[in-house]
Each structure stands twice: as C-alpha cells, then as structure tokens.
Amino acid sequence: MTDTPKTDVLIAPYGGKLVDLLPKSDAERQARMERASHLPSIQISARALHDLELIATGGFSPLDRFMGKADYESVLETMRLSDGTLWPLPITLTVNRADLPAGADEIVLRDARNNVVAIMQLEEVFEWDRQREAQLALGTTDHAHPLVAEMEHWGEVCISGVLQVVELPKYNDFVELRRTPADVRALLNELGHSNVVAFQTRNPMHRVHEELTKRAAAQVGGALLIHPVVGLTKPGDVDYFTRVRVYKALYENYYDKSRTVLSLLPLAMRMAGPKEALLHAIIRRNHGANHFIVGRDHAGPGKGSDGKPIYGPYDAQEMLVQYEDEIGVKMVPFQWMVYLPEEDRYEAIDKVPEGAKVLTISGTQVREEYLARGKHLPEWFTRPETAEILAETHPPRHKQGFCIWFTGLSGSGKSTTAQVLVPMLMEHGRQVTVLDGDVVRTHLSKGLGFSKEDRDTNILRIGFVAGEIVRHGGGVVCAAISPYRATRNRVREMVGDGHFIEIFMDTPLEVCEDRDVKGLYAKARRGEIKGFTGIDDPYEAPVNPEITLQAVGVTPEENARRIVDYLLEKGFLRDPGRNGREG
C-alpha cells in the first residue's frame, strides 16, 4: 500500500511561480565556480547581498534579477513593474562606474570577504537620481531617514542582467532556522492548513506578542509563521542574536508546534513604512502565508529632522488593506492589548470590562525603566526565558557604551571642552577613550587629504572605532569638525542611535577666526589653503543635536557640566555619592 501524495494547500507564490536561481547539482555549482574564476569581479554591499539572496531563493518572486531601467522607473512612478505587476519599492544594485571592468559582458558578484556569490550578465547600466528615488520611493529626502542617509554612499549607476547564482551566503549561526521560501512552504504544507498568518518582528517578543500571534492564527483557523528579520534593520535595534534566542525559547516552550513554524528572513529593510508593509506581505506570500500582521507605524524609521514621525501610525495598515485582494494577503491589525491582573490574561483594549484594572508597559519603559536600570521585567509582561536573555545582553545603562561626538567649526571649542569633560567622566567611574580629529589624522588617517571624499573617510574611520568601543561597553569622546550632515548620520548608525550624543559647538565664524592661533583662517582668506571649512567649503550644522553649546560667555567647565548632567539624566553615569546603590 502506498501513501497518497499530499495536496499543496498553500496559495501560489506571488506572480504564479517561485523563482529559483540556485544550481541544481554540485556539478552545476562547480561549473559555475570554474567559469567565475576567469571573469572580472566586483564586491557588493551587505544590503545587496541580502537582496540577491531573496532574488535567488524566490523571496522576491517574481523578480529574477536586480531591476533594469524599465522596471525601476515604473516602480518609482506607479508602484508597478513594467508588466503591470504591483511592486512597491525598487530593488537595484548600484556600483561606481570606475569599479565596472571595461568591456566586460559578464561580472562576478562577490561578498565583503571576496566569496563568489553569482555571475551577472551585464545587460544594463543606467543612471539614477538619489533625491528623486528618495522622494518617490520613501516620500522624503530627510537624512534623518536611515535609508536616505545611506543612499548618499551608494554607487553612481545601477546594473542589471541575468543572474547565475553560484553559492548563497554562508551563515554559521542558527543554521537550522535559515530556510528558503520553498523550505518554509514545505513545512507549512505539512501542517495542512490552507490559511497561514505571518508575523514579522525586529524586536524581542513579549507575552503580548505571544497572545496576539496565537489569537491571529485562531482567528484565521490556520497556522502561524513567526518570521523575524535578521538582515539589516533600523540602526539601534536589538541585535538579531539576542532576538533569535528569545524566539527560539518561546517557540520551544509556549507554541503549538503542530500549528507553528519559526524561520528567519535575511531581509535588508528599507524602513519605508507603508510601501515596505506591502513588500513584506508579498515576501510572506512567497513563503506560503495569506495573512500578515501589521502593527502601528510598521517598518517606520521614527521621527524626521523636524521631530515629527515620517509616516503616520496607520499608513501601513491602510495601504495593505488597499491592495490585499490584488496581492492575495489579508492585513491582520496588531491590536493594542493590555493585561488584566485580576484575571491573569491579556485582552484587546476595546474589550476590557469597564472599571477593570489593567497593566501595560511601553517599549520606552522596557528600555529606560527596566533594561537600562538592570531590573528584570515582570513575569506578567514577559516570559522568564525572555527576561533572562535580555538581562544577559542588556547591562544597566551605566555599564553601556556611549559616544560623545563634538562637531563644529575649527576653533569652536571642541577639543577644549573635551579635555575638560574627560576627567569629569572618570570621576563618575567611566574610563574614556579620546579620538581627537588632529590626533587621528596623525595616526589612523595618516595620508588623507582634505577633499570631501577624504574628509568623509576620516570621519567614518573615527566612527568605526567609536562604534567598536561603544559596542564593548566603553565611553568615547570624539572631537572632529565633521562638516557633512550625512556623514555624521552614518556615524550615528555605526554607533547606534541612543548611544550617539551629538554635541554642536555653535560658535560664530568670526569668533573662531579671532581664536585662530595657527592662522589657518587667515591663510584660507588669502587663498593659501583651499577647501577650508567655513570659508570656501560648507559646514552643515546639525538639525537636531542632543546638545547645543555656546562658547561665547560660557566657560568650557560649564559646557562640560551640561554634558555630564545629560549623561546622568540618561543613566550613562551614576552620581559618585550613590555608587553601589541602584535607583
């Protein structure tokens, strides 16, 4: 007696077919590798590598390549591919013209470690406009949007053509959870439910998320796909190693495995709000889901330079509802739920009995009142396993790293204030590394000039070192002119928002010139120095720095104390008189 073949109960992939560009055998892979060894190559970014992986495995079906010009222009203008298929955001590979091998018909795409990933037939090379793409795709050109800032450093042209994948990126962590769309579809199909609701998260899951996901699966009468993003997310997000440890603990202990699949998604997020919600839903359809949970400000980057949210709280939900029939994925809203302590259960806020006692903890409270102070989260809010993992990876704020980043014109008082600040920080028990612009140019950036490219390189080198110091719990004080806003924003991303404290020395140009003991401003005025910041090269003042300091009528000691007070308020320092006592 033979088993009856199981019928596929899942919806078809978006566009009708799941793209698969992987070699079908070891022999085919070896043949592609051999051919790649004779071709010129370029290295691609981490973002492009994630995109390429999702193209290769079908996560971005029906895309089978980075977009050519016709699809790119159509998506920007109409949110549709050139054949009319709904697609919300451009997926392109940008390079600098100088990096393209002259006369090459094929090029090899390599990762940052020079591993061969794919061979591309170089069919299209076309110009693109950063400002235009940012406005049309993201709805903003504000550099406070992390992707807008990142785009400043993408290549000059887009390239496209047929791809032959040689090997997918290699991962050595959570290998058992890294599944292709075909793998996920097969697992879901084994569960036998025609309805599947997907849940995306780039944050740790607490009991409210657990309750929501279980209710959503029950509501659709189907299975649940817990599908966290482990590619590029918003700068400052909890690292994915910590998050995945939480997801695994919850999956193993609190979910019905006959109705639940946990898998990781190597997506590079755009933080594009409503359009990204559409993209996420399409990706989940390719993984076998036909329902998708969308929360407030889904995939939003937060606030712009004006202090206002870049996207509205329900824009993403509204856009997905508008197109859910066309893409075949229904929007499930993330309901605001609260805990009823007298009944030991969670309930949607609009269904809470009148007068009932409720408990809730906001994300800000989790970060500031619990994790930053070394306090365990209550068990009604999060499972003990989650609380333990977060406690291990989130030391109290006074043991976390921070970066004080002084920016301002030459002679504005950056280094002077930094010199006064350092012993004050050490008085509070923090060991601090100082990265002064002049000193760094003597060692770390020796040989760099003062062109815009070299200045950016210098600042990014300082930012990289500062980010590593902060990541390992240290304090770092950086004093460099850092004249360009976009480059400072990139450093903020390297360090991590919340740990990067921008200090703007708002000293008038004429005061800086009066203080100029080296006579540099005078030489620049006479034309003896070219490209001098504030004279014939611009200084872009911060739009929304953490602290703005005046150097006229205020002593360096007074300015340094303002910074110390800020760090005390944020918890990065403890009052020397309170050492050994929490609070």
Legacy VTK file of the C-alpha trace (Angstrom):
# vtk DataFile Version 3.0
C-alpha trace
ASCII
DATASET POLYDATA
POINTS 583 float
0.000 0.000 0.000
1.423 3.406 -0.978
0.805 6.757 0.660
-1.450 9.168 -1.188
0.555 12.249 -2.279
-0.233 15.272 -0.121
-2.005 18.075 -1.953
-0.395 21.517 -1.689
-2.867 23.535 0.388
-0.903 26.807 0.170
-1.586 29.699 -2.176
0.619 30.048 -5.235
3.695 32.291 -4.963
3.309 35.923 -5.987
3.359 36.066 -9.765
2.482 32.364 -10.026
5.967 30.854 -9.808
8.636 30.692 -7.134
11.911 31.902 -8.656
14.862 29.532 -8.066
18.271 30.585 -9.359
20.306 28.097 -7.345
22.470 25.470 -9.089
20.587 22.201 -9.355
23.566 19.961 -8.609
27.102 20.042 -7.232
28.371 19.593 -10.773
26.472 22.673 -11.943
27.758 24.661 -8.995
31.339 23.598 -9.709
30.950 24.526 -13.371
29.695 27.993 -12.434
32.537 28.398 -9.929
35.074 27.440 -12.586
33.623 29.956 -15.035
33.615 32.647 -12.353
37.341 32.145 -11.782
38.031 33.536 -15.273
35.778 36.612 -15.039
36.314 40.094 -13.598
34.518 40.745 -10.329
33.153 43.426 -8.004
32.267 43.345 -4.316
28.695 44.133 -3.322
27.338 45.630 -0.104
25.640 43.759 2.734
22.298 45.201 1.561
22.822 43.998 -1.992
23.872 40.580 -0.701
20.616 40.205 1.247
18.644 41.340 -1.806
20.484 38.879 -4.007
19.718 36.022 -1.621
15.987 36.789 -1.707
16.039 37.106 -5.502
17.883 33.776 -5.805
15.583 31.804 -3.498
12.288 33.311 -4.644
11.619 35.540 -1.648
11.305 38.438 -4.100
9.330 36.469 -6.730
8.560 37.323 -9.475
11.863 39.273 -9.575
14.621 37.136 -11.043
17.281 39.876 -11.174
18.088 43.321 -9.872
15.738 45.735 -11.602
16.524 47.062 -15.045
15.668 50.615 -16.004
12.124 49.927 -17.277
11.074 48.158 -14.052
12.921 50.687 -11.896
11.238 53.709 -13.467
7.833 52.049 -13.456
8.098 51.101 -9.761
9.120 54.626 -8.792
6.304 56.255 -10.743
3.465 53.722 -10.405
4.443 51.098 -7.773
4.235 48.506 -10.548
6.717 46.545 -12.608
6.757 47.330 -16.320
4.394 44.382 -16.933
1.827 45.873 -14.507
2.555 43.627 -11.510
2.205 45.505 -8.218
5.615 46.056 -6.638
6.152 48.852 -4.117
9.902 49.513 -3.891
12.960 49.440 -6.176
15.391 46.544 -5.778
18.585 47.661 -7.510
22.308 47.008 -7.486
24.344 50.203 -7.578
28.069 50.467 -8.320
30.557 53.185 -9.144
31.379 53.429 -12.837
35.083 53.225 -12.073
34.566 49.794 -10.485
32.971 48.289 -13.608
35.502 46.289 -15.635
35.914 47.907 -19.066
34.269 45.979 -21.896
33.045 43.139 -19.677
29.899 41.263 -20.715
29.807 39.249 -17.503
30.950 40.048 -13.985
31.215 38.054 -10.792
29.449 39.375 -7.697
31.442 38.777 -4.517
30.653 39.444 -0.869
32.762 41.525 1.543
35.039 38.521 2.182
35.541 38.005 -1.540
33.441 34.834 -1.703
31.865 34.222 -5.101
28.081 34.599 -4.919
26.813 34.925 -8.505
27.630 35.672 -12.118
25.745 38.540 -13.773
25.345 39.077 -17.496
25.909 42.806 -17.703
22.910 43.808 -19.830
22.050 47.266 -18.456
23.955 50.150 -16.908
21.819 53.196 -16.174
21.928 56.439 -14.189
19.750 57.066 -11.160
18.975 60.139 -9.075
19.284 59.863 -5.282
16.933 62.710 -4.443
14.304 61.523 -6.893
14.378 57.928 -5.666
14.223 59.024 -2.033
11.217 61.264 -2.680
9.293 58.814 -4.847
10.121 55.598 -3.007
10.290 56.813 0.582
8.267 60.011 0.437
11.085 62.052 1.993
14.578 63.367 1.319
15.231 63.933 5.033
18.604 62.495 6.055
17.074 61.540 9.401
15.586 58.648 7.425
18.338 55.998 7.632
17.952 54.841 4.031
18.111 58.401 2.680
21.397 58.867 4.550
22.670 55.506 3.320
21.797 56.259 -0.314
24.346 59.084 -0.337
27.013 56.396 -0.406
25.534 54.052 -2.983
27.138 53.725 -6.404
26.631 56.138 -9.281
24.881 53.709 -11.634
22.538 50.719 -11.457
23.436 47.462 -13.190
21.161 44.600 -14.179
21.154 41.349 -16.080
20.532 37.608 -15.883
21.936 36.045 -12.724
23.510 32.653 -12.255
23.888 32.045 -8.536
26.969 30.093 -7.530
26.512 29.919 -3.780
24.247 31.523 -1.204
25.795 33.487 1.666
27.221 31.196 4.331
25.916 31.501 7.881
27.310 29.826 10.961
24.548 30.847 13.357
21.010 29.474 13.738
21.628 27.299 10.688
18.580 25.131 11.399
16.296 28.176 11.164
17.653 29.570 7.884
15.205 28.254 5.351
14.416 29.170 1.760
10.833 30.069 0.773
10.464 26.569 -0.696
11.593 25.025 2.605
9.122 27.140 4.593
6.279 26.330 2.207
7.031 22.614 2.571
6.932 22.817 6.375
3.685 24.791 6.351
2.170 22.387 3.849
2.948 19.504 6.207
0.880 21.253 8.869
-2.054 21.027 6.472
-3.707 24.429 6.930
-4.916 26.427 3.941
-4.661 29.670 5.922
-1.332 30.891 7.278
-0.782 34.129 9.190
2.747 35.549 9.220
4.233 37.689 11.964
7.265 39.857 11.309
9.331 41.244 14.132
12.634 43.060 14.537
12.193 43.317 18.318
12.179 40.799 21.173
8.796 39.121 21.654
6.922 39.547 24.911
3.702 37.966 26.155
1.535 40.487 24.329
3.127 39.400 21.025
2.646 35.775 22.001
-1.028 36.370 22.765
-1.550 38.347 19.568
0.043 35.756 17.284
-1.850 32.867 18.836
-5.146 34.738 18.537
-4.393 35.675 14.925
-3.777 32.033 13.990
-7.000 31.002 15.735
-8.875 33.833 14.023
-7.908 32.616 10.536
-8.285 28.997 11.558
-4.821 28.139 10.372
-1.110 28.041 11.025
1.329 30.666 12.259
4.627 31.646 10.618
6.903 33.516 13.034
9.248 35.160 10.543
11.701 37.632 12.130
14.024 39.794 10.054
17.719 39.061 10.594
19.155 41.225 7.827
19.710 44.969 8.062
17.107 46.638 10.276
16.829 50.043 11.901
20.110 51.269 13.405
19.961 50.795 17.160
17.644 47.765 17.063
18.374 44.868 19.400
20.901 42.587 17.664
19.381 39.571 15.956
21.417 37.062 18.006
19.593 38.201 21.134
16.241 38.343 19.377
16.506 34.885 17.842
17.464 33.368 21.179
14.198 34.812 22.524
12.148 33.499 19.588
13.621 30.011 19.961
12.890 29.913 23.691
9.285 30.979 23.158
8.752 28.613 20.226
10.117 25.635 22.150
8.178 26.278 25.341
4.944 28.108 24.556
3.777 27.449 20.989
1.876 24.529 19.482
4.373 23.078 17.007
1.592 21.420 15.046
0.403 24.890 14.058
3.600 26.982 14.151
6.766 27.409 12.068
9.722 29.567 13.131
12.064 30.671 10.367
14.479 33.556 9.783
14.283 36.111 6.976
17.550 37.637 5.655
15.840 40.830 4.507
17.565 44.205 4.306
14.800 46.532 5.472
14.243 49.921 3.853
12.275 51.354 6.791
9.859 52.540 4.111
6.676 52.358 6.179
3.510 51.662 4.170
5.290 50.607 0.967
7.510 48.285 2.935
4.449 46.696 4.540
3.326 45.768 1.019
6.748 44.338 0.251
6.709 42.328 3.477
3.295 40.904 2.632
4.466 39.878 -0.860
7.531 38.183 0.641
5.298 36.273 3.062
3.041 35.113 0.245
6.134 33.664 -1.406
6.775 31.793 1.842
3.241 30.390 1.888
1.262 32.870 4.009
-2.004 34.563 3.046
-2.439 36.746 6.146
0.049 39.217 7.600
0.064 41.023 10.965
0.740 44.757 10.659
1.313 46.983 13.672
1.348 50.738 14.252
3.960 52.504 12.122
5.029 49.195 10.599
8.620 49.415 9.293
8.710 53.107 10.161
12.030 54.902 10.728
10.684 57.056 13.536
10.886 60.837 13.553
12.342 63.172 10.959
14.599 66.158 11.482
11.555 68.227 12.404
10.761 65.934 15.320
7.597 64.598 13.654
7.009 60.966 12.585
7.932 60.413 8.937
4.910 58.126 8.410
1.519 58.098 10.072
0.748 55.369 12.640
-1.826 53.598 10.445
-0.451 54.348 6.952
0.952 50.834 6.585
-2.263 49.119 7.629
-4.317 51.296 5.276
-2.045 50.679 2.288
-2.033 46.908 2.744
-5.841 46.850 3.047
-6.000 48.825 -0.224
-4.039 46.161 -2.102
-4.703 42.970 -0.132
-7.006 41.445 -2.743
-4.502 42.061 -5.523
-1.541 40.527 -3.711
-3.564 37.765 -2.040
-2.533 38.584 1.528
-5.021 39.951 4.049
-3.994 42.508 6.657
-4.390 41.476 10.299
-4.076 44.549 12.574
-1.834 44.397 15.614
-4.357 45.221 18.316
-3.407 47.168 21.417
-3.686 44.621 24.216
-3.415 45.076 27.986
-3.012 42.677 30.905
-5.858 42.092 33.347
-4.057 41.098 36.592
-7.201 40.008 38.414
-7.969 37.522 35.619
-4.365 36.719 34.641
-4.982 37.252 30.934
-4.485 39.679 28.086
-7.356 41.420 26.341
-7.793 43.886 23.482
-8.160 47.387 24.873
-11.586 47.868 23.290
-12.904 44.712 25.009
-11.718 45.432 28.551
-14.624 45.406 31.044
-15.442 48.838 32.403
-13.565 49.597 35.611
-11.230 46.612 35.279
-7.649 47.055 36.486
-5.164 46.911 33.601
-1.381 46.784 33.349
0.815 47.703 30.407
4.456 48.578 29.770
5.541 50.654 26.791
8.639 49.988 24.706
10.226 53.115 26.173
9.568 51.841 29.697
11.115 48.480 28.811
14.296 50.224 27.668
14.514 53.062 30.178
12.898 51.808 33.382
13.859 48.142 33.278
16.748 47.191 30.996
18.662 50.464 31.470
18.428 50.086 35.252
19.226 46.394 35.359
15.726 45.453 36.545
14.079 42.190 35.463
10.875 42.587 33.509
7.793 41.292 35.388
6.577 37.804 34.520
3.117 39.043 33.558
4.803 41.086 30.819
7.400 38.673 29.501
8.317 35.030 29.916
11.160 34.221 32.354
13.290 32.898 29.490
12.966 36.212 27.637
13.712 38.263 30.737
16.843 36.227 31.407
18.162 36.585 27.845
17.539 40.335 27.810
19.203 40.736 31.217
22.294 38.905 29.925
22.619 41.064 26.827
21.458 44.410 28.251
23.594 45.524 31.169
22.408 48.551 33.166
22.791 51.838 31.283
25.742 52.947 33.448
27.645 49.915 32.124
26.724 50.510 28.490
28.880 52.345 25.983
28.322 55.875 24.744
29.870 58.243 22.224
30.166 61.992 22.799
30.569 63.462 19.304
31.690 67.093 19.223
31.119 68.844 15.904
31.687 72.456 14.902
33.996 74.797 13.059
37.730 74.831 13.608
38.334 76.843 16.755
34.790 76.437 18.051
35.938 74.862 21.330
35.502 71.153 20.631
38.873 69.925 21.870
39.000 72.365 24.785
35.608 71.235 26.079
36.538 67.582 25.522
39.702 67.972 27.616
37.656 69.382 30.494
34.960 66.712 30.114
37.173 63.617 30.278
38.271 63.894 33.930
34.680 64.667 34.922
33.607 61.373 33.307
36.398 59.491 35.043
35.245 60.977 38.345
31.985 59.107 37.740
33.838 55.841 37.201
33.826 55.753 33.383
37.044 55.046 31.509
37.021 57.089 28.319
38.879 56.961 25.006
39.510 60.290 23.256
39.544 60.438 19.444
40.589 63.974 18.549
40.458 64.954 14.874
44.036 66.279 14.708
45.476 63.273 16.555
43.531 60.800 14.416
44.899 62.377 11.233
48.417 61.793 12.569
47.844 58.075 13.057
44.579 56.417 11.945
44.070 58.679 8.913
47.660 59.499 8.013
47.970 60.310 4.316
44.405 61.527 3.819
43.884 64.959 2.336
41.018 67.405 2.716
38.839 66.589 -0.266
35.221 65.743 0.554
35.949 62.057 -0.061
38.979 62.074 2.236
37.143 64.006 4.928
34.302 61.502 4.821
36.785 58.631 5.008
38.447 60.214 8.037
35.146 60.688 9.858
33.932 57.195 9.031
37.184 55.731 10.366
36.680 57.602 13.613
33.054 56.455 13.637
34.006 52.820 13.111
36.466 52.860 16.011
33.968 54.713 18.202
31.268 52.168 17.356
33.501 49.259 18.373
34.360 50.944 21.666
30.686 51.583 22.405
29.694 48.053 21.414
32.060 46.717 24.064
30.697 48.989 26.756
33.246 51.781 26.645
32.902 55.536 26.585
34.457 57.530 23.746
34.800 61.269 23.191
35.308 62.374 19.586
36.235 65.918 18.567
36.331 66.491 14.817
34.907 69.195 12.575
32.856 66.530 10.713
31.274 69.156 8.446
28.833 66.991 6.489
25.459 66.063 7.971
25.012 62.848 6.002
28.370 61.511 7.163
27.575 62.285 10.803
24.284 60.430 10.353
26.211 57.406 9.101
28.392 57.542 12.194
25.240 57.681 14.328
24.150 54.457 12.645
27.548 52.841 13.277
27.470 53.740 16.955
23.765 53.113 17.474
21.067 55.712 17.994
20.596 56.270 21.702
24.307 55.784 22.349
25.445 58.566 19.991
25.295 62.001 21.604
25.892 64.806 19.121
27.308 67.972 20.687
27.126 71.016 18.413
29.619 73.744 19.317
27.616 76.645 17.928
30.413 79.206 17.821
30.127 82.070 15.279
32.663 82.064 12.443
34.090 85.460 13.421
34.807 84.187 16.952
36.564 81.116 15.550
38.693 83.359 13.338
39.649 85.566 16.297
40.786 82.487 18.240
42.834 81.067 15.357
46.329 80.788 16.862
47.584 78.768 13.867
46.483 81.412 11.398
44.609 78.871 9.267
41.580 81.070 8.668
43.832 83.934 7.547
45.609 81.636 5.098
42.254 80.421 3.779
41.087 84.024 3.341
44.233 84.733 1.314
43.632 81.634 -0.828
46.700 79.816 0.500
44.520 76.961 1.816
41.772 75.603 -0.413
38.598 73.870 0.752
38.745 75.236 4.299
35.548 74.616 6.258
33.609 77.809 6.865
35.495 79.792 4.206
35.280 78.058 0.835
33.840 74.730 1.943
30.477 74.403 3.726
29.768 73.388 7.294
26.364 71.722 7.625
25.119 72.409 11.142
23.210 69.628 12.953
19.446 69.870 12.618
18.522 68.203 15.898
21.617 67.552 18.057
21.295 66.146 21.549
23.073 69.220 22.982
23.943 72.647 21.541
26.676 74.544 23.337
27.714 78.195 23.132
31.368 79.118 23.559
30.773 82.860 23.992
30.078 83.947 27.560
30.189 80.337 28.774
33.260 78.573 30.175
34.415 75.128 28.990
33.765 73.880 32.537
30.146 74.993 32.389
29.681 73.340 28.999
31.270 70.111 30.216
28.958 70.036 33.236
25.946 70.307 30.907
27.135 67.169 29.155
27.691 65.372 32.465
24.183 66.342 33.587
22.773 64.923 30.340
24.635 61.632 30.833
23.414 61.431 34.443
19.855 62.027 33.286
20.132 59.305 30.625
21.709 56.863 33.074
25.122 56.537 31.417
26.690 57.926 34.612
25.923 57.386 38.272
26.338 60.020 40.927
29.614 59.225 42.767
27.741 59.510 46.070
25.349 56.730 45.025
27.836 54.087 43.841
26.709 50.662 44.868
23.066 51.692 45.099
20.589 51.245 42.255
17.869 53.733 41.587
LINES 1 584
583 0 1 2 3 4 5 6 7 8 9 10 11 12 13 14 15 16 17 18 19 20 21 22 23 24 25 26 27 28 29 30 31 32 33 34 35 36 37 38 39 40 41 42 43 44 45 46 47 48 49 50 51 52 53 54 55 56 57 58 59 60 61 62 63 64 65 66 67 68 69 70 71 72 73 74 75 76 77 78 79 80 81 82 83 84 85 86 87 88 89 90 91 92 93 94 95 96 97 98 99 100 101 102 103 104 105 106 107 108 109 110 111 112 113 114 115 116 117 118 119 120 121 122 123 124 125 126 127 128 129 130 131 132 133 134 135 136 137 138 139 140 141 142 143 144 145 146 147 148 149 150 151 152 153 154 155 156 157 158 159 160 161 162 163 164 165 166 167 168 169 170 171 172 173 174 175 176 177 178 179 180 181 182 183 184 185 186 187 188 189 190 191 192 193 194 195 196 197 198 199 200 201 202 203 204 205 206 207 208 209 210 211 212 213 214 215 216 217 218 219 220 221 222 223 224 225 226 227 228 229 230 231 232 233 234 235 236 237 238 239 240 241 242 243 244 245 246 247 248 249 250 251 252 253 254 255 256 257 258 259 260 261 262 263 264 265 266 267 268 269 270 271 272 273 274 275 276 277 278 279 280 281 282 283 284 285 286 287 288 289 290 291 292 293 294 295 296 297 298 299 300 301 302 303 304 305 306 307 308 309 310 311 312 313 314 315 316 317 318 319 320 321 322 323 324 325 326 327 328 329 330 331 332 333 334 335 336 337 338 339 340 341 342 343 344 345 346 347 348 349 350 351 352 353 354 355 356 357 358 359 360 361 362 363 364 365 366 367 368 369 370 371 372 373 374 375 376 377 378 379 380 381 382 383 384 385 386 387 388 389 390 391 392 393 394 395 396 397 398 399 400 401 402 403 404 405 406 407 408 409 410 411 412 413 414 415 416 417 418 419 420 421 422 423 424 425 426 427 428 429 430 431 432 433 434 435 436 437 438 439 440 441 442 443 444 445 446 447 448 449 450 451 452 453 454 455 456 457 458 459 460 461 462 463 464 465 466 467 468 469 470 471 472 473 474 475 476 477 478 479 480 481 482 483 484 485 486 487 488 489 490 491 492 493 494 495 496 497 498 499 500 501 502 503 504 505 506 507 508 509 510 511 512 513 514 515 516 517 518 519 520 521 522 523 524 525 526 527 528 529 530 531 532 533 534 535 536 537 538 539 540 541 542 543 544 545 546 547 548 549 550 551 552 553 554 555 556 557 558 559 560 561 562 563 564 565 566 567 568 569 570 571 572 573 574 575 576 577 578 579 580 581 582
